[in-house]
Amino acid sequence: MKKLMKKSLLTSLVLGLSVLSVPMMAQANLPTSVDGQAVPSLAPMIEKVKPAVVSIAVEGKSESSRQSRAVPEEFERFFGPDMFGGRSGPREFRGEGSGVIINAEKGYVVTNNHVIDKADKITVKLEDGREFKAKLVGADPMSDVALVQLENPKDLVEIKIADSDKLRVGDFTVAIGNPFGLGQTVTSGIVSALGRSTGDLDEGFENYIQTDAAVNRGNSGGPLINLQGELIGINTAILSPSGGNAGIAFAIPSNMANNLVQQIIEFGEVRRGLLGIKGGELNADLAKEFDVKTQQGAFISEVMNDSAASKAGLKAGDVITALNGQKIRSFAELRAKVATTGAGKEIEVTYLRDGKEETVKVTLQSDEQTKTSAKALLPSLEGAEFANYNAKGVKGVEVSKVEKGSIAEARGFKKGDVIVGVNRHSIENIGELRKILDGKPSAVALNVLRDGSNFYVLIQ
């Protein structure tokens, strides 16, 4: 189901647009008050928030695969390659989505990973018509969150981030975005449900806010806000048999998105938190057998050895009902919140055992297998990918991949090189590298370790 929902938004990234001319209606002088009472309006709040909402246009190449069956070349020449599934190789694509500015000084914009995925060129357009080139700072495909940065940001407006854990079903919501490439559009609704999941835990980390605010193709990555104009979520998916708005839209909670973004900024990657348990949803039968007086929660079926959970005393058969004082409705919600909190963070877990409620503090471990490295740190090293390095007493930034024929390869970089310094300043991770580069030094000399050798590579 998740793929179907994502696809309904992703389709907008490749569809062409047709704009109809609509005659302007005569503007009526609407009353500002009735019987001495002011007419409620969202206009003042929207006017303050809209400058922080952006439209994102992307260009890139996607790999297309040829069908497995053999097709004679003369058939393809006559009928065209699309008749038989197309030839293999990259195809150019263009797409549109939305985003929101969270840091005006740095030019940071949050959007969905699927909006900028595989993009070679990212252009961000503001409400006032200004356009900026942007680069990808980092992304987390498992949570569908991405962070891009505008080049030479100036006179920007950022949005205030609300505590999404305080949301309640029935709270009013407003969605702003770029549906169908039409430009900024505002819709409103309420929070329809919290802690929603599509049910496929292998697809990613899902802990969605469900809203009936109209969200359509192109709204992906745009903000869901409250009536105070604060960010409560990032619109990411819809449930729609027809592909259009059906009144069921899903947004990534602002706390979850902000946790991921701050990790990308600080470390250059997502440091996934790991509790070390297996389990599933609590149902009526389990609740009865384990003497649990609640119908919602995360049932623990197994606790891994030497895990954060085992060290904290959690056991199989426990039912986790709250995290940091906030109610847990399902195992999927618990999984998403733990994973996006970050390794090394301390959380407070409330659970039921033998009908009694207990609370324990747990320090999350690191899930090494789900780290996401940042890209586009150095355009002059295009073709290289970076990941944090910590081994053999050395900390730095490892060159984890070098594409053949790329600029990075031409400059002599090899897979396994470890960058330990920039301009005589030591670095221990991608976040520290980014801070130095954000200062726009007049020259960039990278201190590289390779097979025991230590040398500098002058980049600019």
FENBEL-V712243 format. One record per backbone hydrogen bond with DSSP energy under -0.5 kcal/mol. NH is the residue of the N-H (numbers start at 1). CO is the residue of the C=O. Records with the same first field share a line. If there is no record, write none. Layout:
NH->CO + CO
This chain:
5->1
6->2
7->3
8->4
9->5 + 6
10->6
11->7
12->9
13->10
14->11
15->11
20->18
22->20
30->28
34->37
37->34
39->32
46->42
47->43
48->44 + 45
49->45
50->46
52->49
53->50
54->99
55->125
56->97
57->123
58->95
59->121
60->93
61->118
62->91
64->89
67->84
75->72
76->72
77->73
78->74
79->75
80->76
83->80
84->81
85->82
86->81
89->64
91->62
93->60
95->58
97->56
98->220
99->54
100->110
101->52
102->108
103->108
107->103
108->103
109->148
110->100
111->146
115->112
116->112
117->113
119->116
120->59
121->59
122->134
123->57
124->132
125->55
126->130
129->126
132->124
134->122
135->149
137->147
138->147
140->145
143->140
144->140
145->140
146->111
147->138
148->109
149->135
150->107
151->133
153->150
159->101
160->229
162->160 + 231
164->162
166->163
167->164
170->191
171->168
173->189
174->225
175->187
176->223
177->185
178->218
180->217
181->178
182->179
185->177
187->175
189->173
191->171
192->190 + 210
193->210
196->208
201->199
203->200
205->142
206->204
208->196
209->251
210->193 + 208
211->249
212->190
219->216
221->235
222->219
224->233
225->174
226->230
229->226
231->160
232->224
233->224
234->252
235->222 + 233
236->250
237->250
238->5
239->248
240->238
249->211
250->237
251->209
252->234
253->207
254->232
257->253
258->254
259->255
260->256
261->257
262->258
263->259
264->260
265->261
266->262
267->263
268->263 + 264
269->263
270->372
271->269
272->270
273->339
274->365
278->302
280->299
282->297
287->283
288->284
289->285
290->286
291->288
292->287
297->329
298->320
299->280 + 297
300->318
301->278 + 299
302->278
304->276
307->304
309->275
311->307
312->308
313->309 + 310
314->309
317->300
318->315
319->352
320->298 + 318
321->350
322->350
323->326
324->348
326->323
328->321
329->327
334->330
335->331
336->332
337->333
338->334
339->335
340->336
341->337 + 338
342->338
343->271
344->364
345->342
347->362
349->347 + 360
350->322 + 348
351->358
352->319
353->356
356->353
358->351
360->349
362->347
364->345 + 362
365->274
367->272
368->366
370->367
371->368
372->270
374->268
381->378
382->379
384->381
385->401
386->374
387->398
389->396
391->394
394->391
396->389 + 428
397->419
398->387 + 396
399->417
400->385 + 398
401->385
403->383
406->403
407->382
408->382
410->406
411->407
412->409
413->408
416->399
417->414
418->449
419->397
420->418 + 447
421->447
422->425
423->445
425->422
426->424
427->420
430->267
431->267
433->429
434->430
435->431
436->432
437->433
438->434
439->435 + 436
440->437
446->444 + 457
447->421
448->446 + 455
449->418
450->453
453->450
455->448
457->446
459->444 + 457
460->444
